[in-house]
Amino acid sequence: LIGRIYAPDVAVLPIGDHYTMSPREAAVAIELLGVIRCVPCHYGTFPLLTGTPGELRKLVPDGVEILSPEPGETLAL
């Protein structure tokens, strides 16, 4: 619905896996949204949150950019 109506270029998606989507689920969301960039969030802050941007990168098609800034870093989109 969101991809079809709003056609976003970028999505901020959780990838932690335990309380949120996993990298695999986020990869499907990226496909359904049709975005070309993703900023993963809600990962790596607690031992239970095991998903990583690296895992997500392996799962998305070529041409999709996974942006994982360090805390405090800014992104120009």
C-alpha positions as CSV (number, residue, x, y, z in Angstrom):
1,L,0.0,0.0,0.0
2,I,2.7,2.5,1.0
3,G,4.9,1.6,-1.9
4,R,2.1,1.8,-4.4
5,I,0.6,5.1,-3.2
6,Y,3.6,7.1,-2.0
7,A,6.5,5.5,-3.9
8,P,9.2,6.2,-1.3
9,D,12.9,6.2,-2.2
10,V,14.1,5.4,1.3
11,A,12.8,3.5,4.3
12,V,13.9,3.3,7.9
13,L,13.3,-0.3,8.9
14,P,14.0,-2.2,12.1
15,I,16.2,-5.3,11.8
16,G,16.9,-6.4,15.3
17,D,14.9,-9.6,14.9
18,H,13.6,-10.3,18.4
19,Y,11.1,-7.5,19.0
20,T,11.1,-6.2,15.5
21,M,11.6,-7.4,11.9
22,S,14.5,-9.5,11.1
23,P,16.9,-8.7,8.2
24,R,15.0,-11.3,6.1
25,E,11.7,-9.6,6.8
26,A,13.2,-6.2,6.2
27,A,14.5,-7.4,2.8
28,V,10.9,-8.4,1.9
29,A,9.6,-5.0,3.1
30,I,12.2,-3.3,0.9
31,E,11.0,-5.3,-2.1
32,L,7.4,-4.5,-1.4
33,L,8.1,-0.8,-0.8
34,G,10.2,-0.5,-3.9
35,V,12.8,1.6,-2.1
36,I,16.4,2.1,-3.4
37,R,17.8,3.0,0.1
38,C,17.3,1.7,3.5
39,V,18.5,2.9,6.9
40,P,18.3,0.0,9.3
41,C,17.4,0.8,13.0
42,H,16.6,-1.0,16.2
43,Y,19.6,-3.4,16.2
44,G,22.7,-4.0,18.2
45,T,21.7,-2.2,21.3
46,F,20.9,-5.3,23.4
47,P,22.3,-8.8,23.1
48,L,18.8,-10.1,22.1
49,L,18.8,-7.9,19.0
50,T,20.9,-10.0,16.7
51,G,20.1,-8.6,13.2
52,T,22.8,-6.6,11.5
53,P,23.1,-4.3,8.5
54,G,25.6,-6.8,6.9
55,E,23.0,-9.5,7.0
56,L,20.5,-7.2,5.4
57,R,23.0,-6.2,2.6
58,K,23.3,-9.9,1.7
59,L,19.5,-10.3,1.2
60,V,18.6,-7.2,-0.8
61,P,18.8,-7.1,-4.6
62,D,21.6,-5.3,-6.4
63,G,21.0,-1.6,-6.6
64,V,19.5,-1.2,-3.1
65,E,21.8,0.8,-0.8
66,I,21.9,-0.1,2.9
67,L,23.0,2.9,4.9
68,S,24.2,2.3,8.4
69,P,25.6,5.5,9.9
70,E,27.4,5.6,13.2
71,P,25.7,7.2,16.1
72,G,25.8,11.0,15.7
73,E,26.6,10.7,11.9
74,T,24.3,12.5,9.5
75,L,23.1,11.4,6.1
76,A,22.2,13.5,3.1
77,L,19.4,11.7,1.2
